């Protein structure tokens, strides 16, 4: 199956919303953990979260989009932007 990068940027001043929905988001990701290559928050220079990056294995882009659409972060309206792109692993 192909890899997909799910790249999300939070809305400004959304730290409280992120914190409130974090456990539901992690539960959602963990239900697909066998498909995860890497996942974690994108950070500002001061260490505060500003978004999310997940690289995961899906059958196709529609499956990646369905996973992302069901993410509690997305459902709560956390993201200012979101992209889902095919990704090809070269190294290591």
DRENTORKOL-3810 file (N, C-alpha, C; in nm, 4 decimals):
REM DRENTORKOL-3810
@n.u->0.0846; n.v->-0.1184; n.w->0.0000; ca.u->0.0000; ca.v->0.0000; ca.w->0.0000; c.u->0.0885; c.v->0.1238; c.w->0.0000
@n.u->0.0396; n.v->0.2328; n.w->-0.0544; ca.u->0.1204; ca.v->0.3551; ca.w->-0.0600; c.u->0.1170; c.v->0.4341; c.w->0.0715
@n.u->0.2202; n.v->0.5162; n.w->0.0862; ca.u->0.2317; ca.v->0.6060; ca.w->0.2014; c.u->0.1640; c.v->0.7388; c.w->0.1679
@n.u->0.1060; n.v->0.8005; n.w->0.2711; ca.u->0.0463; ca.v->0.9323; ca.w->0.2580; c.u->0.0914; c.v->1.0188; c.w->0.3743
@n.u->0.1273; n.v->1.1432; n.w->0.3423; ca.u->0.1616; ca.v->1.2419; ca.w->0.4448; c.u->0.0383; c.v->1.3282; c.w->0.4696
@n.u->-0.0034; n.v->1.3331; n.w->0.5945; ca.u->-0.1154; ca.v->1.4178; ca.w->0.6345; c.u->-0.0545; c.v->1.5322; c.w->0.7147
@n.u->-0.0592; n.v->1.6523; n.w->0.6557; ca.u->0.0072; ca.v->1.7706; ca.w->0.7114; c.u->-0.1008; c.v->1.8719; c.w->0.7472
@n.u->-0.1079; n.v->1.9068; n.w->0.8759; ca.u->-0.2137; ca.v->1.9947; ca.w->0.9245; c.u->-0.1534; c.v->2.1113; c.w->1.0024
@n.u->-0.2094; n.v->2.2291; n.w->0.9818; ca.u->-0.1691; ca.v->2.3491; ca.w->1.0556; c.u->-0.2885; c.v->2.3960; c.w->1.1386
@n.u->-0.2642; n.v->2.4170; n.w->1.2680; ca.u->-0.3705; ca.v->2.4607; ca.w->1.3584; c.u->-0.4112; c.v->2.6055; c.w->1.3319
@n.u->-0.5354; n.v->2.6367; n.w->1.3666; ca.u->-0.5808; ca.v->2.7747; ca.w->1.3680; c.u->-0.5048; c.v->2.8480; c.w->1.4788
@n.u->-0.4883; n.v->2.9773; n.w->1.4632; ca.u->-0.4218; ca.v->3.0572; ca.w->1.5664; c.u->-0.4992; c.v->3.0492; c.w->1.6975
@n.u->-0.4268; n.v->3.0560; n.w->1.8048; ca.u->-0.4851; ca.v->3.0572; ca.w->1.9394; c.u->-0.5767; c.v->2.9370; c.w->1.9649
@n.u->-0.5332; n.v->2.8195; n.w->1.9230; ca.u->-0.6174; ca.v->2.7007; ca.w->1.9366; c.u->-0.5594; c.v->2.5978; c.w->2.0342
@n.u->-0.4656; n.v->2.6385; n.w->2.1171; ca.u->-0.4006; ca.v->2.5441; ca.w->2.2085; c.u->-0.5011; c.v->2.4760; c.w->2.3014
@n.u->-0.5996; n.v->2.5503; n.w->2.3484; ca.u->-0.6987; ca.v->2.4925; ca.w->2.4391; c.u->-0.7821; c.v->2.3859; c.w->2.3670
@n.u->-0.8220; n.v->2.4126; n.w->2.2434; ca.u->-0.8982; ca.v->2.3150; ca.w->2.1653; c.u->-0.8143; c.v->2.1903; c.w->2.1392
@n.u->-0.6868; n.v->2.2087; n.w->2.1065; ca.u->-0.5967; ca.v->2.0945; ca.w->2.0846; c.u->-0.5876; c.v->2.0107; c.w->2.2122
@n.u->-0.5671; n.v->2.0753; n.w->2.3247; ca.u->-0.5540; ca.v->2.0029; ca.w->2.4517; c.u->-0.6830; c.v->1.9282; c.w->2.4855
@n.u->-0.7949; n.v->1.9904; n.w->2.4593; ca.u->-0.9250; ca.v->1.9317; ca.w->2.4926; c.u->-0.9544; c.v->1.8071; c.w->2.4086
@n.u->-0.9081; n.v->1.8034; n.w->2.2851; ca.u->-0.9389; ca.v->1.6925; ca.w->2.1943; c.u->-0.8224; c.v->1.5948; c.w->2.1767
@n.u->-0.7116; n.v->1.6176; n.w->2.2458; ca.u->-0.5914; ca.v->1.5370; ca.w->2.2264; c.u->-0.6140; c.v->1.3883; c.w->2.2538
@n.u->-0.6782; n.v->1.3540; n.w->2.3643; ca.u->-0.6945; ca.v->1.2119; ca.w->2.3969; c.u->-0.7802; c.v->1.1402; c.w->2.2928
@n.u->-0.8845; n.v->1.2045; n.w->2.2432; ca.u->-0.9677; ca.v->1.1436; ca.w->2.1387; c.u->-0.8888; c.v->1.1290; c.w->2.0088
@n.u->-0.8056; n.v->1.2285; n.w->1.9777; ca.u->-0.7201; ca.v->1.2218; ca.w->1.8587; c.u->-0.6232; c.v->1.1039; c.w->1.8692
@n.u->-0.5567; n.v->1.0907; n.w->1.9835; ca.u->-0.4612; ca.v->0.9808; ca.w->2.0024; c.u->-0.5300; c.v->0.8444; c.w->1.9960
@n.u->-0.6490; n.v->0.8360; n.w->2.0499; ca.u->-0.7255; ca.v->0.7114; ca.w->2.0420; c.u->-0.7553; c.v->0.6772; c.w->1.8952
@n.u->-0.7922; n.v->0.7774; n.w->1.8172; ca.u->-0.8201; ca.v->0.7569; ca.w->1.6742; c.u->-0.6953; c.v->0.7073; c.w->1.6017
@n.u->-0.5828; n.v->0.7722; n.w->1.6253; ca.u->-0.4583; ca.v->0.7314; ca.w->1.5596; c.u->-0.4191; c.v->0.5907; c.w->1.6042
@n.u->-0.4322; n.v->0.5624; n.w->1.7317; ca.u->-0.3926; ca.v->0.4306; ca.w->1.7834; c.u->-0.4780; c.v->0.3168; c.w->1.7286
@n.u->-0.5985; n.v->0.3454; n.w->1.6838; ca.u->-0.6795; ca.v->0.2395; ca.w->1.6221; c.u->-0.6240; c.v->0.2015; c.w->1.4848
@n.u->-0.5313; n.v->0.2821; n.w->1.4325; ca.u->-0.4680; ca.v->0.2553; ca.w->1.3027; c.u->-0.3159; c.v->0.2467; c.w->1.3170
@n.u->-0.2669; n.v->0.2159; n.w->1.4372; ca.u->-0.1230; ca.v->0.2256; ca.w->1.4640; c.u->-0.0385; c.v->0.1334; c.w->1.3775
@n.u->-0.0962; n.v->0.0249; n.w->1.3284; ca.u->-0.0192; ca.v->-0.0642; ca.w->1.2412; c.u->0.0078; c.v->-0.0008; c.w->1.1045
@n.u->-0.0596; n.v->0.1090; n.w->1.0740; ca.u->-0.0403; ca.v->0.1804; ca.w->0.9474; c.u->0.0511; c.v->0.3030; c.w->0.9627
@n.u->0.0917; n.v->0.3343; n.w->1.0845; ca.u->0.1666; ca.v->0.4572; ca.w->1.1118; c.u->0.3168; c.v->0.4335; c.w->1.0954
@n.u->0.3802; n.v->0.5161; n.w->1.0124; ca.u->0.5264; ca.v->0.5189; ca.w->1.0056; c.u->0.5778; c.v->0.6181; c.w->1.1087
@n.u->0.5259; n.v->0.7398; n.w->1.1064; ca.u->0.5574; ca.v->0.8426; ca.w->1.2060; c.u->0.4329; c.v->0.9285; c.w->1.2266
@n.u->0.4213; n.v->0.9848; n.w->1.3461; ca.u->0.3108; ca.v->1.0752; ca.w->1.3764; c.u->0.3507; c.v->1.1623; c.w->1.4941
@n.u->0.3142; n.v->1.2895; n.w->1.4871; ca.u->0.3427; ca.v->1.3786; ca.w->1.5983; c.u->0.3099; c.v->1.5223; c.w->1.5650
@n.u->0.3205; n.v->1.6074; n.w->1.6662; ca.u->0.2878; ca.v->1.7480; ca.w->1.6453; c.u->0.4006; c.v->1.8224; c.w->1.5729
@n.u->0.3613; n.v->1.9215; n.w->1.4962; ca.u->0.4563; ca.v->2.0186; ca.w->1.4416; c.u->0.4720; c.v->2.1261; c.w->1.5478
@n.u->0.5947; n.v->2.1743; n.w->1.5689; ca.u->0.6212; ca.v->2.2661; ca.w->1.6803; c.u->0.6715; c.v->2.4021; c.w->1.6330
@n.u->0.6301; n.v->2.5042; n.w->1.7054; ca.u->0.6838; ca.v->2.6393; ca.w->1.6865; c.u->0.8240; c.v->2.6431; c.w->1.7484
@n.u->0.9035; n.v->2.7467; n.w->1.7182; ca.u->1.0374; ca.v->2.7562; ca.w->1.7778; c.u->1.0373; c.v->2.7515; c.w->1.9308
@n.u->0.9277; n.v->2.7984; n.w->1.9932; ca.u->0.9212; ca.v->2.7964; ca.w->2.1399; c.u->0.8707; c.v->2.6629; c.w->2.1953
@n.u->0.8453; n.v->2.5646; n.w->2.1073; ca.u->0.8050; ca.v->2.4323; ca.w->2.1512; c.u->0.6551; c.v->2.4090; c.w->2.1568
@n.u->0.5751; n.v->2.5126; n.w->2.1342; ca.u->0.4293; ca.v->2.4954; ca.w->2.1351; c.u->0.3840; c.v->2.4276; c.w->2.0060
@n.u->0.2815; n.v->2.3418; n.w->2.0177; ca.u->0.2267; ca.v->2.2741; ca.w->1.8998; c.u->0.1625; c.v->2.3749; c.w->1.8060
@n.u->0.1830; n.v->2.3524; n.w->1.6767; ca.u->0.1218; ca.v->2.4384; ca.w->1.5744; c.u->0.0544; c.v->2.3577; c.w->1.4651
@n.u->0.0531; n.v->2.2245; n.w->1.4792; ca.u->-0.0076; ca.v->2.1399; ca.w->1.3780; c.u->0.0290; c.v->1.9949; c.w->1.4005
@n.u->0.0034; n.v->1.9148; n.w->1.2997; ca.u->0.0282; ca.v->1.7705; ca.w->1.3087; c.u->0.0861; c.v->1.7193; c.w->1.1776
@n.u->0.1700; n.v->1.6166; n.w->1.1884; ca.u->0.2213; ca.v->1.5472; ca.w->1.0713; c.u->0.2107; c.v->1.3974; c.w->1.0980
@n.u->0.1452; n.v->1.3278; n.w->1.0068; ca.u->0.1350; ca.v->1.1828; ca.w->1.0134; c.u->0.1759; c.v->1.1284; c.w->0.8771
@n.u->0.2583; n.v->1.0268; n.w->0.8772; ca.u->0.2889; ca.v->0.9543; ca.w->0.7544; c.u->0.2412; c.v->0.8124; c.w->0.7780
@n.u->0.1431; n.v->0.7735; n.w->0.6960; ca.u->0.0733; ca.v->0.6475; ca.w->0.7195; c.u->0.0518; c.v->0.5715; c.w->0.5888
@n.u->0.0328; n.v->0.4439; n.w->0.6037; ca.u->0.0098; ca.v->0.3527; ca.w->0.4926; c.u->-0.1409; c.v->0.3332; c.w->0.4737
@n.u->-0.1903; n.v->0.3657; n.w->0.3542; ca.u->-0.3313; ca.v->0.3473; ca.w->0.3219; c.u->-0.3441; c.v->0.2813; c.w->0.1856
@n.u->-0.4568; n.v->0.2191; n.w->0.1631; ca.u->-0.4821; ca.v->0.1538; ca.w->0.0350; c.u->-0.4823; c.v->0.2541; c.w->-0.0796
@n.u->-0.5386; n.v->0.3733; n.w->-0.0528; ca.u->-0.5446; ca.v->0.4781; ca.w->-0.1545; c.u->-0.5729; c.v->0.6119; c.w->-0.0860
@n.u->-0.5763; n.v->0.7193; n.w->-0.1656; ca.u->-0.5969; ca.v->0.8530; ca.w->-0.1095; c.u->-0.7336; c.v->0.8661; c.w->-0.0441
@n.u->-0.8343; n.v->0.7991; n.w->-0.1002; ca.u->-0.9678; ca.v->0.8052; ca.w->-0.0400; c.u->-0.9667; c.v->0.7495; c.w->0.1021
@n.u->-0.8922; n.v->0.6441; n.w->0.1254; ca.u->-0.8817; ca.v->0.5865; ca.w->0.2605; c.u->-0.8086; c.v->0.6825; c.w->0.3542
@n.u->-0.7044; n.v->0.7486; n.w->0.3039; ca.u->-0.6323; ca.v->0.8474; ca.w->0.3848; c.u->-0.7237; c.v->0.9645; c.w->0.4194
@n.u->-0.8030; n.v->1.0081; n.w->0.3219; ca.u->-0.8961; ca.v->1.1181; ca.w->0.3454; c.u->-1.0036; c.v->1.0780; c.w->0.4459
@n.u->-1.0551; n.v->0.9566; n.w->0.4352; ca.u->-1.1567; ca.v->0.9096; ca.w->0.5306; c.u->-1.1003; c.v->0.9061; c.w->0.6724
@n.u->-0.9768; n.v->0.8559; n.w->0.6876; ca.u->-0.9123; ca.v->0.8553; ca.w->0.8189; c.u->-0.9001; c.v->0.9976; c.w->0.8726
@n.u->-0.8518; n.v->1.0883; n.w->0.7889; ca.u->-0.8309; ca.v->1.2266; ca.w->0.8308; c.u->-0.9630; c.v->1.2972; c.w->0.8626
@n.u->-1.0654; n.v->1.2693; n.w->0.7855; ca.u->-1.1965; ca.v->1.3303; ca.w->0.8104; c.u->-1.2580; c.v->1.2842; c.w->0.9421
@n.u->-1.2207; n.v->1.1650; n.w->0.9875; ca.u->-1.2740; ca.v->1.1125; ca.w->1.1130; c.u->-1.1896; c.v->1.1512; c.w->1.2347
@n.u->-1.0782; n.v->1.2186; n.w->1.2128; ca.u->-0.9897; ca.v->1.2598; ca.w->1.3224; c.u->-1.0620; c.v->1.3617; c.w->1.4107
@n.u->-1.0674; n.v->1.3386; n.w->1.5416; ca.u->-1.1316; ca.v->1.4339; ca.w->1.6312; c.u->-1.0756; c.v->1.5766; c.w->1.6209
@n.u->-0.9476; n.v->1.5918; n.w->1.5914; ca.u->-0.8936; ca.v->1.7265; ca.w->1.5700; c.u->-0.9656; c.v->1.7943; c.w->1.4538
@n.u->-0.9809; n.v->1.7225; n.w->1.3437; ca.u->-1.0509; ca.v->1.7781; ca.w->1.2267; c.u->-1.1978; c.v->1.8051; c.w->1.2594
@n.u->-1.2631; n.v->1.7094; n.w->1.3229; ca.u->-1.4048; ca.v->1.7245; ca.w->1.3562; c.u->-1.4300; c.v->1.8424; c.w->1.4498
@n.u->-1.3328; n.v->1.8737; n.w->1.5356; ca.u->-1.3463; ca.v->1.9858; ca.w->1.6289; c.u->-1.3156; c.v->2.1200; c.w->1.5633
@n.u->-1.2652; n.v->2.1177; n.w->1.4392; ca.u->-1.2335; ca.v->2.2430; ca.w->1.3700; c.u->-1.0991; c.v->2.3004; c.w->1.4089
@n.u->-1.0056; n.v->2.2169; n.w->1.4522; ca.u->-0.8751; ca.v->2.2649; ca.w->1.4972; c.u->-0.7900; c.v->2.3223; c.w->1.3838
@n.u->-0.8013; n.v->2.2662; n.w->1.2649; ca.u->-0.7054; ca.v->2.2980; ca.w->1.1598; c.u->-0.7444; c.v->2.4167; c.w->1.0723
@n.u->-0.6453; n.v->2.5019; n.w->1.0496; ca.u->-0.6564; ca.v->2.6109; ca.w->0.9526; c.u->-0.6395; c.v->2.5550; c.w->0.8118
@n.u->-0.5476; n.v->2.4588; n.w->0.7989; ca.u->-0.5258; ca.v->2.3956; ca.w->0.6689; c.u->-0.4877; c.v->2.2496; c.w->0.6892
@n.u->-0.5084; n.v->2.1725; n.w->0.5844; ca.u->-0.4774; ca.v->2.0298; ca.w->0.5890; c.u->-0.4469; c.v->1.9852; c.w->0.4467
@n.u->-0.3411; n.v->1.9068; n.w->0.4311; ca.u->-0.3115; ca.v->1.8489; ca.w->0.3002; c.u->-0.2821; c.v->1.7011; c.w->0.3172
@n.u->-0.3177; n.v->1.6262; n.w->0.2156; ca.u->-0.2928; ca.v->1.4822; ca.w->0.2140; c.u->-0.2254; c.v->1.4533; c.w->0.0808
@n.u->-0.0994; n.v->1.4109; n.w->0.0889; ca.u->-0.0228; ca.v->1.3884; ca.w->-0.0338; c.u->0.0440; c.v->1.2519; c.w->-0.0303
@n.u->0.0561; n.v->1.1915; n.w->-0.1480; ca.u->0.1333; ca.v->1.0680; ca.w->-0.1585; c.u->0.2771; c.v->1.0979; c.w->-0.1193
@n.u->0.3403; n.v->0.9995; n.w->-0.0553; ca.u->0.4788; ca.v->1.0164; ca.w->-0.0097; c.u->0.5530; c.v->0.8886; c.w->-0.0435
@n.u->0.6768; n.v->0.9049; n.w->-0.0880; ca.u->0.7590; ca.v->0.7897; ca.w->-0.1241; c.u->0.8802; c.v->0.7848; c.w->-0.0318
@n.u->0.8925; n.v->0.6774; n.w->0.0425; ca.u->1.0055; ca.v->0.6594; ca.w->0.1330; c.u->1.1281; c.v->0.6184; c.w->0.0539
@n.u->1.2387; n.v->0.6911; n.w->0.0735; ca.u->1.3643; ca.v->0.6597; ca.w->0.0077; c.u->1.4669; c.v->0.6112; c.w->0.1092
@n.u->1.4814; n.v->0.6818; n.w->0.2213; ca.u->1.5795; ca.v->0.6467; ca.w->0.3230; c.u->1.5138; c.v->0.6409; c.w->0.4598
@n.u->1.5602; n.v->0.5710; n.w->0.5548; ca.u->1.6599; ca.v->0.4651; ca.w->0.5422; c.u->1.5974; c.v->0.3428; c.w->0.4808
END
